[in-house]
């Protein structure tokens, strides 16, 4: 068994299992995870897949973040990101207090420009920059929305809440991400936008995906599709509809339902052929490229790692594709290659994930689990592998 100086996910699963006074066999029965998979994961021989993590969390009745060890407090402190979280939390808390008499907001157009710049910065994976600017802008936009009392003001505020969701989910704070989504829904309802309502349900469905609650996530997807039917036909609605199908495809893949996953992918592909590359439409990165990278993710969730690796290598990303999406794809491809036995290729894609979006990759659970799997493979890897582990905090 390889040495794991860091607190890997398997070790946390074992600790949580023992705290519940459960044998490995009992936890396997509760989670429907094969016995050999659980035992090897606890030992650190196998990395923990998203499906296993979610299944164990449900069985143990804990949050997924408890199993994964998020947020990664030591690394957050080292990057001076931990001090930025509390101001975001406080800014989300004042949503219903009305205008702040001590805040003189700028015109809505200037606030809209700032909101758009934050969305672009998130896609460029400039998480620290965004987290630093976000609280003050939420406070200003909250007062502006209450004073204006218009759809424009409320939808502007919803955009800032969406960015709060992006930042907190990427840094491993699911509780705060859930609050940000609730605020987004609150503002979107006042803005009376079916499109933003559909986007909210897509993002909320992703939180249930991460928690392994696929049935609830699927219900949210269906609700989102129903809400979008009320929007004006056109490219914007097609983009949101296609993105919902992509989220549903990954959810179906993780639930091991290939027929449903293929159906959602096919519908997303049909819409993407109509919209073309639409990265800037609500900054969802929808289009043929996003369909292709989601196909890789779905195949990996279905344990079709060889096929996922083959398709993933052939994906050609546009030069202007967001760094955050590039990094995520490289992480997913690395995971598939690691499970397929192409360890050198897998590490190469972990390096690409870091190069594309270092702040995101450092806190990405797939990156960490894939690194753990490579470490456990007992194969000679370059000196840069240990350097990568030090950078992760492993």
N, C-alpha and C positions, 0 to 999 in steps of 0.2 A: 504494500500500500504506500503511495507517495506521501511525503510529508506535506502538511498543509499548515504553515505557520499562521495563516489568516483564518478568520472565523467563517468558513465556507457554509453555504446553504445547507448542505447535508448535515453538518454538525449542529446547526440550529434546529433542523427537523428532529434530530435525535433528542436534543435537550427538551424541546417542546413535547415530544412523545412521552418521555420519561416523566415530565411534570404532570402529564395526564394519566400516568400509571398504565400506559398502554404497551403491549408487546408489539414487535414489528408486524406479526401476523394480524393482530387486532387493527392496527392502523391500515394495513393493506385491505382488510375487509371493509373498513369504513370509507376509504378513499378510492377503492377499486384500482389501486396501483399494483402491478405485479410484484411479488415478494422479492425476486432477485433485483428488480430495478430499485426498490426502496432500500434494500440492504447495501447495494453498491453506491447509491447516492449518499446515504448516511456516512459511508466510509470515505467518500471523496473520490471513488474510482470513476463514477459517472457524474456528469454535471446534471443539475436539476433543470428539466425542461419547464417551460411556462405551464404546460398542462399538469405536470406533476405538482408544481408549486401551488397552483390554484386548487387542485384536488386535495392536497394535504391541508391547506389552509381551511377549506370548507370542513374537512373531517375533524380538524382540531378546534374549529370554531374560533379562529383568529384571523386577523387581517393578513392579506398577502404580504404587506410590508413587514409584518412581524417575522415571517418566514425568510424573506430576502434580506432582512437587516437594514432596510431603509428607514429613514434617511441615513446616508453614510456620514456620520457626524464628524469623524476625524478629517476626512477629505474636505468637507464643507468648511470646517474651521481653517484648514490650511489655505483654502482658496478665498477665505474671507467672504463666503457666501452665506454662512449661518446668520450673520448679523443683519442680513437683508430680508429675512423671512418674517420677523415680527412686524416690521413696518407694513408689509403687504397684508398680513393678517388684520392689523388695525385699520387699514384703509378699506378692507372688505366689510368691516364691522359697522360702518357709518352710513350704509346705503339708504336707510329709511329715516334719517334724522332731519331731512330737509336741507336747505342751503345753510352753509356755515357762514355766520356774519363776519368772520375774520378772513374769509377767502374771497378774493376778487378775481373771478375766472376770466381768462382771455376769450375772445370770440370763438364760437364753435368751429369755424373753419380752421383756425390755428390748432385747436385741440384735435381736430380730425386729422390734420397733417401729422401731428405727433403720434396719434394712434396708429396711423399707417406705417410710420417709420418704425414703431415698435414691432409691428407684425413682420416687417421685412427683417429686422434685426433678429427676431426669434428664428426665422427660417435660415438666417446666416449663422445660427447657433451662438450668438453673442449674448449668452444667458446672463452673465454678470452685469453687463451694461444695462440690459433691460430691467433686471431685478432692482437695480439701483434707482432707475428713473421712475419705475411704475407706481410706487405708493403715492408720491406727490401728485402725479398725473391723475390717479384715480380720485383723490380728494378733490382736485380742481374740477374734474369732469362730473363728479357727483353733485357739487354745488351748481355747476352750469346746467346740468340736466333738470334739477329741481326748479331752477329759476326760469328756464326756457319753457319747460312743460310741453315740449314738442316731440314728435316721433324722432326727428333728427337728433335731438339731445339724448333721448333714451337709448337709441341705437349706438350712438357714440360711446355712451357709458358701457353698453353691452360689449363693445369691442375691447375696451380696457379690461373688463372682467374675463373675456376670452383669453387675453394675453396673460392674465394672472393664472388662469388654468394651465396654459402652456408652460409657464415658468415653474409653477409648483409641482406639476406632474413630472416634469423632466428632472427636477431636483429630488424627487422621492418623497413628496409630502401629499399622499393621496387624500388625507382628510381635508387639507386646505384646498386642494384642487376641487373637491366635491363642493365646498363652500363657494368657490369662485364660479362654478357652474350654476349653482342655485341663484347666485346674484345675476348671472348672465340671463337666466330664464326670467327673473323678475323684471329686469330692464327691457328684455325683448318683448315681453307681454305688453308693456307700456308703449313700446315702439310699434306694435301691431305689424310685425314683419314675419310672414310665413317662412321666408328663406332663413332668417336668423333662428326662428323656432325649429326648423329642420336641422340646422347646424348644431343647435344646443342638444337635440336628441341624439345626433351622431356622436358628439363628444361624451355625452352621458353614457351611451351604449359602450363606449370604449372603457369607461371605468368599470362597468360590469364584466367586460371581457377580461380585464386584468384580474378581477376578483374571481373569475371562473364561474360567474352566474350567467350562463349563456342563454337560458330561457328568458330571463328578464332583459338581457341585452337585445335579444331578437325582438321582443315586444316593443322596445324603444325604437328599434330600426323601423318596424312596421308603422309605429305612430309617426315617426319622422317622415316616412314616405307619404303617409296620409296628409300630413300638414303641408308638405311641398306641393301636393296636388292643388292646393288653394293659391299657389303662387302663379304669377304670370308665366305662360310658356316661353321658353327661350333658353339661351346658353347658360344663364345663371342657374336656373332651375335644374337643367340637365347635369351641370357640374355637381350640385349638392346631392342630387339623386344618385349619380354615379358613385360619389364618395360614400354615401350610405351603403350602397351595395358592396363596396370594397370592405368596409368595416364588418358587414354581415358575413362576407366570405371568410375572413380570418376567424370570426367567431364560430362559424360552422366547421371550419377546419380544426379548430381546437376542440370542438365537440365531437370530432371524428365523423362528421357527416359530409362525405365527399360530394354526394349528389347535390346537396344544398349549396355547398361552397362553389362548385362548378357553375351552378345556375346563377349565383350572384356575380361571379367573375364574368360570365358570358354577357350578362346584362350591362355590367360596368363597361365591358369592352365595346359593346354596341354604342353606348352613349359616348365613350371616348373617341370613337371614330367620327362621331358627329361634332364634338366640341373641339377636337384637336388638343394640342398642349395648352392647358388653361391654368398654368401655375399661379397667375396673378388674380384669378377669380376667387375672392375671399381667402387667398393664399393657402388653398388646400392642395396645390400641386397636382390637381387632377389632370388626367390625360392618358394617352397610350402608355407612357413610361410608368406612370403610377400603377396602372393595371398590371403591367409586366412585373414590377417589383412586388406587388401584392400576391401575384401568382406564386412567386418564390416563397413568400411567407406562408401562404396556405399549404403548399406542398411540404414545407418543413413541419408545420403543425400536424399534418397527416402522416408524419414519419417517412415521407418519400424523399429522403435526403439526397439520394443520387440524382433524381430528376430535378430537385430544387437547385442543386449545385450546377447542373448542366444548363438549365434555363438561366440561372442567375449570372453565370459567366457571360452569357450572350446579351445581357441587357445593355443597351447603349443609352447612357444618360445625356440629355442635352447639356451643353456647356453652361447654360445659365440655370440649371436645375438647382434648387436650394441645397445648401451645404448640410442642413439638418436631415433632409431626405436622403442625400448621398450617404451620409454616415450611417443612417439607420439601415439602408440597403446593404452596405458592406458588413454590418454587424450580423444581419440575417444570413447573408451568404456565408460568412465565416462559420456560423453555427451549423449550417447544412454541410459544409465541407469538413468540419471537425467530426460530425457524426458519420460522414461518408468515408472517413479515414484519410482525407487529404490534408494532413496536419500543417504542412508548410504553406499550402495555399490559404488555409484558415487563418494562420497567423499573419500572412500577408494582408488579408482583408481586415483583420483587427487593426493593423497599422494604418490602412487606408481610412478606416472609420475614425481613428484618432486624428489623422491629418486633415480630414474634411471638416470635422467639428470636435475639437479637443474637449471643450467644456461639456458637451453633450455625451460624448463617448465615455468620459470618466465616470459618469453617473448612470450609464446605461446597463440595465440588468443583464441583457443578452451578451454584452461585451464581457461582463464579469464572469458569467457562467461559462462562456466559451473559453475564456482564459483558464478557468479552473479545469475544464475538460482537457485542454491541451497540457496543462501542468500534470494532470493525472495519467497522461498517456505513456509516461516513462520513455519518451523518445528524445534524443538529443536535439535541442533547438538552439538557435543562435543566441549569443550573449545579449542581444537586444530584447530577447524574451523576458529575461529577469528584470531588465530595465523597465520594460512595459509593466510588469507586475508591481514594481516599486511605484511607478506613476499611478497605477490604479489604487494603491494602498494595500496590495495583497502581500 
